[in-house]
Amino acid sequence: MPLIKNGQEVDDVWAYVPDEAPLSPGGCITVSLSRFRSETELLLARNTEIGVRLEPADDPQELEDHLERLALIEIDFPKYTDGRGYSQAQLLRRRYGYTGELRAVGQVLRDQILYMNRSGFDAFETERTELPSILQALEEFSAFYQPAADGAATVFARRHGKK
């Protein structure tokens, strides 16, 4: 699947390892939150970068003590109608201060890209749209009424000269 990051299509060096699969000796891997909880020390002791994939029902607070050591957090959208991933992203960025890569995976649609970006996502794994369409989606609106994880000034803040 194409990976869009920083406005361009990039090679994906990460591999998701399902719970029942053995860990590879090297390479950048992501694991489920449940596997991360059960094998935390083993995973963090690896000499490679580690990532975690959150499912919609997972609580991002469980990662709070490990965020500095995680290079990637993937948030899965198993259905395009499930919006819990937006809340997870907002919590990770705004409440817990996560600064690493935050990637949307699963049913990622073009119409959601702007809102995902505003929620804190900086990478999108999608097979449903092409790069030009994603870049266009990220620029569709230039003013917002709600504050978000992207830090863009709201319409009200601009009106009153605040950034």
Secondary structure by P-SEA (a helix, b strand, c coil): cccccccbbbbbcbbbbcccccccccccccccaaaaaacaaaaaaccbbbbbbbcccccccccccccccccbbbbbccccccaaaaaaaaaaccccccccbbbbcccccccaaaaaaaacccccccccccaaaaaaaaccccccccccccccccaaaaaaccc
